[in-house]
């Protein structure tokens, strides 16, 4: 199972998670996969190959919850998306929330067919978001 952190999350959180030995999921991130020169890719452009590979998107971009075009891209590409709390938090706080929520996130992935969006809150509670 691969979690793909979009460019909004940055590189510090995914790199920190990769440092754990025998981590239960693979961690990839936008800047690594698409390069820094591709930072302006539209969501629809990077979401297609990510969803086709079966990767789970982790974002802190609130547009995923509000913009109709982004929601349509999620539906069209059958993307699995988690909106992770902490866009304005310190990286270690965001990583902590991800780690606490990870077992429940994995269960959501196993139990739910994409497309979907879940919101991971500060206390690691996970809520489904309607598309």
Secondary structure, DSSP 8 states (H G I E B T S, - for coil): -EEEE-TTT-SHHHHHHHTSTT-SSEEEEHHHHH-GGGTT--HHHHHHHHHHTT-EEEE--THHHH-HHHHHHHHHHT-EEEEES-TTS-HHHHHHHHHHHHHHHHHHHHH--SSEEEEE-TTS-EEEE--
